[in-house]
Structures are given as C-alpha cells and as structure tokens.
Amino acid sequence: MLTSTRLVALQAYPSQSSDPVGVIVCKQSMHRDVTNRGYIAMLSVHKNWRKRGIGAFVSPVRPSDIARV
C-alpha cells in the first residue's frame, strides 16, 4: 500500500500538549485504471480522548485535499 498509492496523514493535537491525540490516513489510487479514488484508510483517536468529536473533526478530508499534497 505504501509504494503504489498516494497517502496523506493528518494529526490532531490538543492546545496544551505536543503529543498527538488523533490521526487520519487517507489514500488515493486509480480504480480500474479509469477513475481516481480517495478514501480514509485509517482513523484513530487515543482512547483517553474519545467521545469528544475528534474523529468527526478530522474526517471530512476530500479526495481533492489528497490531490493537493
């Protein structure tokens, strides 16, 4: 997966710390050599930070966001 596709990773940090509390990894690849598709490959939030809307906050990444990187 890491060598054949384009990946973008975004991290979420709380204001009072430099340790990330969440991460989203997005993948972009060709589907049947015709269409370019992008999707969320992984979404993770530290268990102490769950139920606070962090996953919903970082997840609205669009394929056009992946293409710009």
ROLUMLUM-319967 format. One record per residue (C-alpha): y, z, x; residue in one letter; residue number from 0. Coordinates in steps of 0.001 Angstrom, whole numbers. Each point is the difference from the previous one (the first is absolute). Layout:
% residues N
<pator><north>Y</north><up>Z</up><east>X</east><residu>A</residu><num>NUM</num></pator>
...
END
This chain:
% residues 69
<pator><north>0</north><up>0</up><east>0</east><residu>M</residu><num>0</num></pator>
<pator><north>2465</north><up>807</up><east>2780</east><residu>L</residu><num>1</num></pator>
<pator><north>-290</north><up>-3313</up><east>1836</east><residu>T</residu><num>2</num></pator>
<pator><north>-165</north><up>-2550</up><east>-2816</east><residu>S</residu><num>3</num></pator>
<pator><north>2723</north><up>1218</up><east>-2349</east><residu>T</residu><num>4</num></pator>
<pator><north>3558</north><up>1233</up><east>-46</east><residu>R</residu><num>5</num></pator>
<pator><north>412</north><up>3761</up><east>-513</east><residu>L</residu><num>6</num></pator>
<pator><north>3049</north><up>2139</up><east>-701</east><residu>V</residu><num>7</num></pator>
<pator><north>-87</north><up>3805</up><east>142</east><residu>A</residu><num>8</num></pator>
<pator><north>2715</north><up>2217</up><east>-1463</east><residu>L</residu><num>9</num></pator>
<pator><north>182</north><up>3765</up><east>464</east><residu>Q</residu><num>10</num></pator>
<pator><north>1705</north><up>2670</up><east>-2108</east><residu>A</residu><num>11</num></pator>
<pator><north>1673</north><up>2979</up><east>1691</east><residu>Y</residu><num>12</num></pator>
<pator><north>1496</north><up>3130</up><east>-1565</east><residu>P</residu><num>13</num></pator>
<pator><north>3594</north><up>737</up><east>951</east><residu>S</residu><num>14</num></pator>
<pator><north>-889</north><up>3261</up><east>1769</east><residu>Q</residu><num>15</num></pator>
<pator><north>-2800</north><up>-1315</up><east>2260</east><residu>S</residu><num>16</num></pator>
<pator><north>-917</north><up>-2843</up><east>2323</east><residu>S</residu><num>17</num></pator>
<pator><north>-3634</north><up>48</up><east>-1142</east><residu>D</residu><num>18</num></pator>
<pator><north>-919</north><up>-2742</up><east>-2496</east><residu>P</residu><num>19</num></pator>
<pator><north>-1275</north><up>1141</up><east>-3405</east><residu>V</residu><num>20</num></pator>
<pator><north>-1054</north><up>-3387</up><east>-1332</east><residu>G</residu><num>21</num></pator>
<pator><north>-881</north><up>-3508</up><east>1110</east><residu>V</residu><num>22</num></pator>
<pator><north>-566</north><up>-3348</up><east>-1665</east><residu>I</residu><num>23</num></pator>
<pator><north>-1658</north><up>-2968</up><east>1708</east><residu>V</residu><num>24</num></pator>
<pator><north>546</north><up>-3410</up><east>-1559</east><residu>C</residu><num>25</num></pator>
<pator><north>-1972</north><up>-3131</up><east>766</east><residu>K</residu><num>26</num></pator>
<pator><north>928</north><up>-3660</up><east>-325</east><residu>Q</residu><num>27</num></pator>
<pator><north>-2560</north><up>-2783</up><east>247</east><residu>S</residu><num>28</num></pator>
<pator><north>-815</north><up>-3484</up><east>-1233</east><residu>M</residu><num>29</num></pator>
<pator><north>-2288</north><up>-295</up><east>-3022</east><residu>H</residu><num>30</num></pator>
<pator><north>-2241</north><up>-3075</up><east>89</east><residu>R</residu><num>31</num></pator>
<pator><north>2454</north><up>-1574</up><east>2444</east><residu>D</residu><num>32</num></pator>
<pator><north>2361</north><up>-664</up><east>-2903</east><residu>V</residu><num>33</num></pator>
<pator><north>1926</north><up>3077</up><east>-1075</east><residu>T</residu><num>34</num></pator>
<pator><north>1550</north><up>2735</up><east>2069</east><residu>N</residu><num>35</num></pator>
<pator><north>-869</north><up>3423</up><east>-1429</east><residu>R</residu><num>36</num></pator>
<pator><north>1252</north><up>3463</up><east>786</east><residu>G</residu><num>37</num></pator>
<pator><north>-1420</north><up>3330</up><east>-1121</east><residu>Y</residu><num>38</num></pator>
<pator><north>-211</north><up>3673</up><east>859</east><residu>I</residu><num>39</num></pator>
<pator><north>-2845</north><up>517</up><east>2458</east><residu>A</residu><num>40</num></pator>
<pator><north>431</north><up>3786</up><east>264</east><residu>M</residu><num>41</num></pator>
<pator><north>2206</north><up>2696</up><east>-1508</east><residu>L</residu><num>42</num></pator>
<pator><north>-289</north><up>3569</up><east>1208</east><residu>S</residu><num>43</num></pator>
<pator><north>2012</north><up>3183</up><east>-576</east><residu>V</residu><num>44</num></pator>
<pator><north>-676</north><up>3273</up><east>1819</east><residu>H</residu><num>45</num></pator>
<pator><north>-1788</north><up>2389</up><east>-2363</east><residu>K</residu><num>46</num></pator>
<pator><north>2761</north><up>2629</up><east>277</east><residu>N</residu><num>47</num></pator>
<pator><north>2557</north><up>-2589</up><east>-1202</east><residu>W</residu><num>48</num></pator>
<pator><north>-1917</north><up>-1514</up><east>-2919</east><residu>R</residu><num>49</num></pator>
<pator><north>1177</north><up>171</up><east>-3648</east><residu>K</residu><num>50</num></pator>
<pator><north>3649</north><up>-514</up><east>1060</east><residu>R</residu><num>51</num></pator>
<pator><north>311</north><up>-3743</up><east>-650</east><residu>G</residu><num>52</num></pator>
<pator><north>-182</north><up>-1070</up><east>3657</east><residu>I</residu><num>53</num></pator>
<pator><north>-2718</north><up>-2602</up><east>-614</east><residu>G</residu><num>54</num></pator>
<pator><north>1951</north><up>-1491</up><east>-2904</east><residu>A</residu><num>55</num></pator>
<pator><north>3141</north><up>-44</up><east>2137</east><residu>F</residu><num>56</num></pator>
<pator><north>-1514</north><up>-1929</up><east>2929</east><residu>V</residu><num>57</num></pator>
<pator><north>-2319</north><up>-2291</up><east>-1976</east><residu>S</residu><num>58</num></pator>
<pator><north>2437</north><up>-2572</up><east>-1485</east><residu>P</residu><num>59</num></pator>
<pator><north>-362</north><up>-2268</up><east>3035</east><residu>V</residu><num>60</num></pator>
<pator><north>12</north><up>-3677</up><east>-927</east><residu>R</residu><num>61</num></pator>
<pator><north>-1665</north><up>-2881</up><east>1879</east><residu>P</residu><num>62</num></pator>
<pator><north>3506</north><up>-1249</up><east>832</east><residu>S</residu><num>63</num></pator>
<pator><north>576</north><up>3304</up><east>1853</east><residu>D</residu><num>64</num></pator>
<pator><north>-3082</north><up>-721</up><east>2126</east><residu>I</residu><num>65</num></pator>
<pator><north>1130</north><up>-3567</up><east>708</east><residu>A</residu><num>66</num></pator>
<pator><north>3362</north><up>1184</up><east>1389</east><residu>R</residu><num>67</num></pator>
<pator><north>-1583</north><up>2088</up><east>2755</east><residu>V</residu><num>68</num></pator>
END
